[in-house]
Amino acid sequence: MYFVCDRAPGGRPLADVLAAALAGGVDLFQLRDKAASDDELLAAAEEAKGLCQAARALFLVNDRPDLAAAAHADGVHVGQDDEPVAAARAVVGTGRIVGLSTHSIAQAEAGARSGADYIAVGPVHATPTKEGRPPIGLEPVRHAAAQVGVPWFAIGGIDARNVDEVVAAGAARIVVVRAIAEAVDPEGAARALREAVSVGAPR
């Protein structure tokens, strides 16, 4: 279970929502805030890192290998339009995680060969967190389940209404944004989604 949000998820303090999400079973957290300054990101990263360490979860920073290294994060996640995986790893070091977004079967195959520690496959469904990025549906999820040899996560508009179909397509790991960040009960939302993946994922 991988959770992504900004410094004020659902208009609430990061610590409140992240602590609840971690209690609900989140294993990885990524801080993604395109509007924040470097100082704001580093302050939020320090807070998030402490919560993740206490919960024995991994903490990653979106897009910025330099800030991931400065924040002593566990890793960085980069997109297709960001620095290549090798360049990001050169900044964060070999001891940190580098993840990569992919948006098609071809990109997933290339991502698996890129040296990334994991890839994200999506957006499965339309989502406002990826404006201008059309949904790719479940076929790339099925392909990843059958062909991708590195750890991978399904991402994009995944929530309680559709998680079962994503898991049925072969996803054993999911990335969630709004379904936790905007939930009235982030802990309960995280727990329910994790249970859906744990019960339905292929063994």
C-alpha positions as CSV (number, residue, x, y, z in Angstrom):
1,M,0.0,0.0,0.0
2,Y,1.6,3.2,-1.2
3,F,0.1,6.6,-0.3
4,V,0.9,9.9,-2.1
5,C,-0.2,13.4,-1.0
6,D,0.9,17.0,-0.6
7,R,1.6,19.1,2.5
8,A,-2.1,19.6,3.2
9,P,-4.1,16.5,2.2
10,G,-7.8,17.3,2.0
11,G,-7.0,20.7,3.5
12,R,-5.8,19.1,6.8
13,P,-2.4,19.0,8.5
14,L,-0.1,16.5,6.9
15,A,0.8,14.9,10.2
16,D,-2.9,14.2,11.0
17,V,-3.7,12.4,7.8
18,L,-0.3,10.6,7.3
19,A,-0.3,9.3,10.9
20,A,-3.8,7.9,10.3
21,A,-2.9,6.4,7.0
22,L,0.2,4.7,8.4
23,A,-1.9,3.3,11.2
24,G,-4.2,1.9,8.6
25,G,-1.4,0.0,6.9
26,V,0.4,2.2,4.5
27,D,3.9,0.8,3.7
28,L,5.3,3.6,1.6
29,F,4.6,7.3,1.6
30,Q,5.5,9.8,-1.2
31,L,5.4,13.6,-0.6
32,R,4.3,15.2,-3.8
33,D,3.6,18.9,-3.8
34,K,4.3,20.8,-7.0
35,A,3.3,24.2,-5.5
36,A,5.6,24.1,-2.5
37,S,9.0,25.9,-2.3
38,D,12.1,23.9,-1.5
39,D,12.1,25.1,2.1
40,E,8.4,24.1,2.5
41,L,9.1,20.7,1.0
42,L,12.0,20.1,3.3
43,A,10.0,21.1,6.3
44,A,7.2,18.7,5.3
45,A,9.7,16.0,4.5
46,E,11.2,16.2,8.0
47,E,7.8,15.8,9.5
48,A,6.8,12.9,7.2
49,K,10.1,11.1,7.6
50,G,9.7,11.0,11.4
51,L,6.2,9.6,11.1
52,C,7.3,7.0,8.6
53,Q,10.3,5.9,10.6
54,A,8.1,5.5,13.7
55,A,5.7,3.3,11.6
56,R,8.5,1.4,9.9
57,A,7.3,2.7,6.5
58,L,9.4,4.0,3.6
59,F,9.4,7.7,2.8
60,L,10.0,9.0,-0.8
61,V,10.0,12.5,-2.4
62,N,8.5,13.1,-5.8
63,D,10.5,14.4,-8.8
64,R,13.4,15.9,-6.9
65,P,16.4,13.7,-6.2
66,D,18.3,16.6,-4.7
67,L,15.6,17.2,-2.1
68,A,15.3,13.5,-1.4
69,A,19.0,13.4,-0.6
70,A,18.8,16.6,1.4
71,A,15.9,15.2,3.4
72,H,17.6,11.9,4.0
73,A,14.5,10.2,2.4
74,D,14.4,6.5,1.6
75,G,14.2,7.4,-2.1
76,V,12.8,9.4,-4.9
77,H,10.0,8.8,-7.5
78,V,10.5,10.2,-11.0
79,G,8.2,10.6,-14.0
80,Q,8.7,10.1,-17.7
81,D,9.5,13.8,-18.1
82,D,11.9,14.0,-15.1
83,E,15.5,13.0,-14.8
84,P,16.3,9.5,-16.1
85,V,16.5,6.8,-13.5
86,A,20.3,6.6,-13.7
87,A,20.7,10.3,-13.2
88,A,18.4,10.3,-10.2
89,R,20.3,7.4,-8.7
90,A,23.6,9.3,-9.2
91,V,22.1,12.1,-7.0
92,V,20.5,10.0,-4.3
93,G,23.1,7.2,-4.1
94,T,22.9,3.5,-4.5
95,G,21.5,3.0,-1.1
96,R,18.2,4.8,-1.8
97,I,15.1,3.7,-3.8
98,V,14.4,5.1,-7.3
99,G,10.8,4.6,-8.6
100,L,9.5,5.4,-12.1
101,S,6.1,6.2,-13.5
102,T,5.0,4.4,-16.6
103,H,1.9,5.1,-18.8
104,S,1.8,2.3,-21.3
105,I,2.8,-1.3,-21.9
106,A,5.9,-0.1,-23.8
107,Q,6.9,2.2,-21.0
108,A,6.4,-0.5,-18.4
109,E,8.7,-2.8,-20.3
110,A,11.3,-0.1,-20.6
111,G,10.9,0.9,-17.0
112,A,11.5,-2.7,-15.9
113,R,14.9,-2.5,-17.8
114,S,15.8,1.0,-16.6
115,G,17.3,0.1,-13.3
116,A,14.4,1.4,-11.3
117,D,13.7,-0.4,-8.1
118,Y,10.0,-0.3,-8.9
119,I,7.6,1.1,-11.4
120,A,4.1,2.5,-11.2
121,V,1.6,1.5,-14.0
122,G,-1.2,4.0,-14.8
123,P,-3.2,6.0,-14.5
124,V,-5.6,3.0,-14.6
125,H,-8.6,5.4,-14.2
126,A,-9.0,9.1,-14.9
127,T,-7.7,11.2,-12.0
128,P,-7.4,15.0,-11.4
129,T,-4.0,14.4,-9.9
130,K,-2.7,13.7,-13.4
131,E,-4.4,16.3,-15.5
132,G,-4.0,15.8,-19.3
133,R,-2.9,12.1,-18.8
134,P,-5.6,9.8,-20.2
135,P,-6.4,6.7,-18.3
136,I,-4.8,3.5,-19.7
137,G,-7.2,1.0,-18.3
138,L,-6.5,-2.5,-17.0
139,E,-4.7,-4.1,-19.9
140,P,-1.3,-2.7,-18.9
141,V,-2.0,-4.0,-15.3
142,R,-2.6,-7.5,-16.7
143,H,0.6,-7.2,-18.8
144,A,2.6,-6.1,-15.9
145,A,1.3,-9.0,-13.8
146,A,2.4,-11.4,-16.5
147,Q,5.6,-9.9,-17.8
148,V,7.2,-7.3,-15.5
149,G,10.0,-8.7,-13.4
150,V,10.5,-5.8,-11.0
151,P,8.1,-4.7,-8.2
152,W,5.3,-2.6,-9.6
153,F,2.2,-0.7,-8.4
154,A,-1.1,0.0,-10.1
155,I,-1.9,3.7,-9.8
156,G,-4.6,6.2,-10.9
157,G,-8.0,6.8,-9.5
158,I,-8.0,3.6,-7.4
159,D,-10.5,3.7,-4.6
160,A,-12.9,1.4,-2.7
161,R,-15.3,1.2,-5.7
162,N,-12.8,-0.2,-8.2
163,V,-9.9,-1.7,-6.2
164,D,-11.3,-5.2,-6.6
165,E,-11.1,-5.1,-10.4
166,V,-7.6,-3.7,-10.2
167,V,-6.5,-6.6,-8.0
168,A,-8.4,-9.1,-10.1
169,A,-6.3,-7.8,-13.1
170,G,-3.2,-8.9,-11.2
171,A,-2.1,-6.0,-9.0
172,A,-0.6,-7.0,-5.7
173,R,0.4,-3.4,-4.9
174,I,-1.5,-0.2,-5.3
175,V,-0.8,3.5,-5.1
176,V,-3.6,5.7,-3.6
177,V,-4.0,9.4,-3.5
178,R,-7.4,10.9,-3.1
179,A,-9.1,7.8,-1.6
180,I,-7.0,8.4,1.5
181,A,-6.1,12.1,1.4
182,E,-9.7,13.2,1.0
183,A,-11.3,10.5,3.2
184,V,-13.2,11.5,6.3
185,D,-11.5,8.6,8.0
186,P,-8.0,8.1,6.4
187,E,-7.1,5.3,8.7
188,G,-10.3,3.3,7.9
189,A,-9.9,4.0,4.2
190,A,-6.3,2.8,4.2
191,R,-7.2,-0.3,6.2
192,A,-10.1,-1.2,3.8
193,L,-8.0,-0.8,0.7
194,R,-5.1,-2.8,2.2
195,E,-7.4,-5.5,3.1
196,A,-8.8,-5.6,-0.4
197,V,-5.4,-6.0,-1.9
198,S,-4.3,-8.6,0.7
199,V,-7.3,-10.8,0.2
200,G,-7.5,-10.5,-3.5
201,A,-3.9,-10.3,-4.7
202,P,-2.4,-13.4,-6.4
203,R,-0.2,-15.6,-4.3
